[in-house]
Amino acid sequence: MALLSIRNLEVYFPLPDGTVHVLDSIDLDLEDEEKLALIGETGSGKTVLGRAIVRLLPPGAHIHGEILYNKRNLLDLAPAEMRQIRGREIAIILQNPASSMNPVLTVGNQIKEAVQVRWGLTGRPAYRQVINLLERVGLPLRAAVGYPHQLSGGMRQRALVALGLALHPRLLIADEPTKGLDSPLRAQIVRLLKDVLEDGMSLFLITHDLPAARELAETVAVMYAGQIVEYGRADRIFAQPRHPYTLGLLASHPSRGLKAIPGIAPSLTNLPVGCRFHPRCADAREICRYKAPPFLEITKGHKVRCHHCSR
């Protein structure tokens, strides 16, 4: 049984001028101690999926389906039950430190609060743990007495990583943990996550950083316009991608020539009929324009949502 199983997950937001269909037909498994990377363009729904797992969506969100963690459907839990899991069992490193940290508490006090809640430490033991966490993410000790607005963007991002690591959860959801960091700091955070994950933690990595995904993840899921379009072992996805969108996404990386995918991603209020990628796909055929492709396994453990790839 997988540690996390997502089945037929749908998330949408009703608005006065239409409905925003952010996630549709999401099926995903994460095994115990597995490291999975979710990649895709901005606006594809990756962050919403991460927040849905820990039930941190805005009040107007409609969510249907199942999110099974240790065989319990998180969507059925009362708020008090969910709070016992969020942080202790599942922690999330949010991607926007400017809005994710408490502006009226020092960084050190915020980390210390997490240490107290998770481990019951107070006084000097709690403070020592805070110092250890700051050192692990490469922050100077003076950051402990600073408020979030007094830190640079990169320092705030590292403080968020420290907050997530303070909880030492069984499952860590990391939403763009290397965003806004220069090359040395990015490499430091990647090494830090690799070290921490050796302790038996599972990772759900949401990222645009394809080299980080390649280095940290065993499995990759590719998201486009609210759907998973390709899923499989990381080495296979990066070496032999099958979906046209995955091919385009990897080709757009600077290391592969910076070749942009033609067109733009569709609006989530006005999604194309049939395959959602067909308006941008050079291989689109008539069936792609009117029939949504199934998500099928083409080889063992490798799934693709494409009429032609699944043949």
C-alpha positions as CSV (number, residue, x, y, z in Angstrom):
1,M,0.0,0.0,0.0
2,A,1.4,3.4,-1.0
3,L,2.1,6.0,1.7
4,L,0.1,8.6,-0.4
5,S,-2.5,7.7,-3.0
6,I,-4.4,10.3,-4.9
7,R,-7.5,9.1,-6.8
8,N,-9.6,11.1,-9.3
9,L,-8.8,14.4,-7.6
10,E,-10.5,17.4,-8.9
11,V,-10.1,21.0,-7.7
12,Y,-12.0,24.0,-9.1
13,F,-12.9,27.5,-8.1
14,P,-16.3,29.0,-9.1
15,L,-15.9,32.7,-10.2
16,P,-18.5,35.2,-11.4
17,D,-17.2,35.0,-15.0
18,G,-16.6,31.2,-15.1
19,T,-15.1,28.2,-13.3
20,V,-11.4,27.7,-12.9
21,H,-10.7,24.0,-13.4
22,V,-7.3,23.8,-11.7
23,L,-7.0,20.0,-11.3
24,D,-8.7,17.3,-13.1
25,S,-8.5,13.5,-12.9
26,I,-5.3,13.4,-10.8
27,D,-4.2,9.8,-10.1
28,L,-0.9,9.5,-8.3
29,D,0.9,7.2,-5.9
30,L,3.9,7.9,-3.6
31,E,5.5,5.0,-1.9
32,D,7.1,5.1,1.6
33,E,10.5,6.8,1.3
34,E,10.0,7.5,-2.4
35,K,11.1,10.8,-3.9
36,L,8.8,12.2,-6.5
37,A,9.1,15.4,-8.6
38,L,6.2,17.2,-10.1
39,I,7.2,19.4,-13.0
40,G,5.4,21.7,-15.5
41,E,4.9,25.3,-16.5
42,T,3.7,28.0,-14.2
43,G,-0.1,27.9,-13.8
44,S,-0.4,24.2,-14.5
45,G,-1.8,23.4,-11.1
46,K,1.3,22.0,-9.3
47,T,1.1,24.3,-6.2
48,V,-2.6,23.7,-5.9
49,L,-2.0,19.9,-5.8
50,G,0.6,20.3,-3.0
51,R,-1.7,22.5,-1.0
52,A,-4.7,20.2,-1.6
53,I,-2.7,17.3,0.0
54,V,-2.3,19.3,3.3
55,R,-5.8,21.0,2.9
56,L,-4.5,24.5,2.7
57,L,-6.7,25.6,-0.2
58,P,-8.7,28.9,0.0
59,P,-12.2,28.6,1.4
60,G,-13.8,28.9,-2.0
61,A,-12.1,25.8,-3.4
62,H,-14.2,22.8,-4.4
63,I,-12.4,19.5,-4.0
64,H,-13.5,16.0,-4.9
65,G,-11.9,12.6,-5.0
66,E,-9.6,10.9,-2.6
67,I,-6.3,11.8,-0.9
68,L,-5.3,8.7,1.0
69,Y,-2.4,9.0,3.5
70,N,-1.7,5.8,5.4
71,K,-5.1,4.5,4.1
72,R,-7.0,7.5,5.6
73,N,-8.8,9.9,3.3
74,L,-7.5,13.3,4.3
75,L,-10.5,14.9,2.8
76,D,-12.8,13.2,5.3
77,L,-10.9,14.3,8.4
78,A,-12.2,17.0,10.8
79,P,-10.0,20.1,11.0
80,A,-8.6,19.1,14.4
81,E,-7.6,15.6,13.0
82,M,-6.0,17.2,10.0
83,R,-3.9,19.5,12.3
84,Q,-2.5,16.4,14.0
85,I,-1.2,15.2,10.6
86,R,-0.2,18.5,9.1
87,G,3.3,19.3,10.4
88,R,3.9,16.1,12.3
89,E,3.3,13.6,9.5
90,I,3.2,15.8,6.4
91,A,5.0,19.1,6.2
92,I,5.0,21.6,3.4
93,I,7.7,24.2,2.4
94,L,5.6,26.9,0.7
95,Q,7.1,28.7,-2.2
96,N,6.4,32.3,-1.3
97,P,8.3,33.2,1.9
98,A,7.1,36.8,1.8
99,S,3.5,35.7,2.5
100,S,4.2,32.3,4.2
101,M,6.1,33.6,7.2
102,N,4.6,35.5,10.2
103,P,5.7,39.1,9.7
104,V,5.5,40.0,13.5
105,L,7.7,37.1,14.7
106,T,11.4,36.8,14.3
107,V,12.7,34.0,12.1
108,G,14.2,32.3,15.2
109,N,10.9,32.4,17.1
110,Q,9.1,30.9,14.2
111,I,11.5,28.0,13.9
112,K,11.5,27.5,17.7
113,E,7.7,27.4,17.7
114,A,7.9,24.5,15.1
115,V,10.5,22.7,17.3
116,Q,8.3,23.1,20.4
117,V,5.2,21.8,18.7
118,R,6.9,18.9,17.0
119,W,9.4,17.8,19.7
120,G,8.2,19.4,22.9
121,L,11.6,21.2,23.4
122,T,11.8,24.4,25.3
123,G,14.5,26.8,26.6
124,R,18.1,26.1,25.7
125,P,17.5,22.7,23.9
126,A,15.0,24.4,21.6
127,Y,17.3,27.3,20.9
128,R,20.2,24.9,20.1
129,Q,18.0,23.1,17.6
130,V,17.1,26.5,16.0
131,I,20.8,27.3,15.7
132,N,21.5,23.9,14.2
133,L,18.8,24.3,11.6
134,L,20.0,27.8,10.6
135,E,23.5,26.4,10.1
136,R,22.2,23.5,8.0
137,V,20.5,25.8,5.6
138,G,23.4,28.3,5.5
139,L,21.9,31.2,7.4
140,P,24.0,33.3,9.7
141,L,23.0,33.2,13.4
142,R,21.9,36.9,13.2
143,A,19.0,35.7,11.0
144,A,17.4,34.2,14.2
145,V,16.7,37.7,15.6
146,G,15.6,39.2,12.3
147,Y,12.1,39.6,11.0
148,P,11.2,38.2,7.6
149,H,11.1,41.6,5.9
150,Q,14.7,42.2,7.1
151,L,16.0,39.2,5.2
152,S,16.8,38.9,1.5
153,G,14.5,36.8,-0.6
154,G,17.1,34.0,-0.7
155,M,17.5,34.1,3.0
156,R,13.7,33.9,3.6
157,Q,13.6,30.9,1.2
158,R,16.2,29.1,3.3
159,A,14.3,30.0,6.5
160,L,11.3,28.3,5.0
161,V,13.3,25.2,4.3
162,A,14.6,25.3,7.9
163,L,10.9,25.4,9.1
164,G,10.0,22.4,7.1
165,L,13.1,20.4,8.3
166,A,12.3,21.4,11.9
167,L,9.2,19.2,11.8
168,H,11.1,16.1,10.3
169,P,7.9,14.7,8.9
170,R,7.3,11.4,7.2
171,L,6.3,13.2,4.0
172,L,7.9,16.5,3.0
173,I,6.1,18.6,0.3
174,A,8.7,21.1,-1.0
175,D,7.2,23.7,-3.3
176,E,10.0,25.4,-5.3
177,P,12.6,25.1,-2.5
178,T,15.4,26.4,-4.8
179,K,13.5,29.3,-6.2
180,G,15.3,32.7,-6.1
181,L,18.6,31.2,-5.0
182,D,21.9,31.7,-6.8
183,S,23.9,28.6,-7.9
184,P,25.9,28.0,-4.8
185,L,22.9,28.3,-2.4
186,R,20.8,26.3,-4.8
187,A,23.4,23.5,-4.7
188,Q,23.5,23.8,-0.9
189,I,19.7,23.3,-0.5
190,V,19.8,20.4,-2.9
191,R,22.6,18.7,-0.9
192,L,20.7,19.4,2.3
193,L,17.5,17.9,1.1
194,K,19.4,14.8,-0.1
195,D,21.0,14.4,3.3
196,V,17.7,14.8,5.2
197,L,15.9,12.4,2.9
198,E,18.4,9.7,3.7
199,D,16.7,9.5,7.1
200,G,13.7,7.7,5.5
201,M,11.6,10.7,4.6
202,S,9.4,10.7,1.5
203,L,9.6,13.7,-0.8
204,F,6.9,15.4,-3.0
205,L,9.0,18.0,-4.9
206,I,7.2,20.7,-6.9
207,T,9.7,22.5,-9.1
208,H,10.7,24.3,-12.3
209,D,14.3,23.3,-11.5
210,L,14.8,20.4,-13.8
211,P,18.4,19.6,-12.7
212,A,17.2,19.6,-9.0
213,A,14.4,17.2,-10.0
214,R,16.9,15.0,-11.8
215,E,19.2,14.9,-8.8
216,L,16.6,14.5,-6.0
217,A,13.7,12.4,-7.5
218,E,13.4,8.8,-8.4
219,T,10.0,9.3,-10.0
220,V,8.7,12.2,-12.1
221,A,5.2,13.4,-12.9
222,V,4.6,16.0,-15.6
223,M,1.7,18.3,-15.3
224,Y,0.0,20.3,-18.1
225,A,-3.2,22.4,-17.7
226,G,-4.3,20.6,-14.6
227,Q,-3.6,17.1,-15.6
228,I,-0.8,14.6,-15.2
229,V,0.3,13.9,-18.8
230,E,3.4,11.7,-18.2
231,Y,4.6,9.7,-15.2
232,G,7.5,7.3,-14.7
233,R,11.0,6.7,-13.4
234,A,13.0,9.9,-13.5
235,D,15.9,8.5,-15.5
236,R,13.5,7.3,-18.2
237,I,11.5,10.5,-18.3
238,F,14.6,12.6,-18.7
239,A,16.3,10.3,-21.2
240,Q,13.3,9.1,-23.2
241,P,10.2,11.3,-22.7
242,R,7.2,10.2,-24.7
243,H,4.6,12.9,-24.4
244,P,5.0,15.9,-26.8
245,Y,4.7,18.3,-23.9
246,T,7.4,16.6,-21.9
247,L,9.7,16.7,-25.0
248,G,9.0,20.4,-25.4
249,L,9.4,21.2,-21.7
250,L,12.8,19.5,-21.5
251,A,13.9,21.1,-24.8
252,S,13.1,24.5,-23.4
253,H,15.8,24.2,-20.7
254,P,19.0,26.2,-21.3
255,S,21.1,23.1,-21.1
256,R,19.1,21.7,-24.1
257,G,19.1,24.8,-26.3
258,L,16.3,26.9,-24.8
259,K,13.7,26.0,-27.5
260,A,10.4,27.4,-26.6
261,I,7.2,25.5,-26.9
262,P,5.0,27.2,-29.6
263,G,1.9,29.0,-28.3
264,I,0.8,29.5,-24.8
265,A,-0.8,27.3,-22.1
266,P,-4.6,27.5,-22.1
267,S,-6.7,29.4,-19.7
268,L,-8.0,27.1,-16.9
269,T,-11.4,28.8,-17.5
270,N,-11.5,27.9,-21.2
271,L,-9.8,24.6,-21.7
272,P,-9.5,23.0,-25.1
273,V,-11.8,20.1,-26.1
274,G,-10.0,16.8,-26.6
275,C,-6.3,16.7,-25.7
276,R,-5.4,19.9,-23.8
277,F,-2.1,20.1,-25.5
278,H,-3.3,19.7,-29.0
279,P,-3.3,23.5,-30.0
280,R,0.5,23.5,-29.3
281,C,1.4,20.0,-30.5
282,A,3.1,19.6,-33.9
283,D,1.9,15.9,-34.0
284,A,-1.8,16.6,-33.3
285,R,-4.3,14.7,-35.4
286,E,-8.1,15.0,-35.8
287,I,-8.8,12.6,-32.8
288,C,-6.7,14.9,-30.5
289,R,-9.1,17.8,-31.3
290,Y,-12.3,16.1,-30.0
291,K,-11.4,13.2,-27.8
292,A,-9.6,13.4,-24.5
293,P,-6.8,10.8,-24.4
294,P,-6.7,8.2,-21.6
295,F,-3.9,8.0,-19.1
296,L,-2.4,4.6,-20.0
297,E,0.7,2.6,-19.1
298,I,2.8,2.2,-22.2
299,T,5.6,0.2,-20.5
300,K,5.8,-1.0,-16.9
301,G,5.6,2.0,-14.6
302,H,5.5,4.5,-17.4
303,K,2.2,6.2,-18.1
304,V,1.3,8.8,-20.8
305,R,-1.9,10.8,-21.6
306,C,-1.6,10.8,-25.4
307,H,-3.5,9.1,-28.2
308,H,-0.3,8.4,-30.3
309,C,2.1,7.7,-27.5
310,S,-0.1,5.0,-26.0
311,R,-0.4,3.0,-29.1
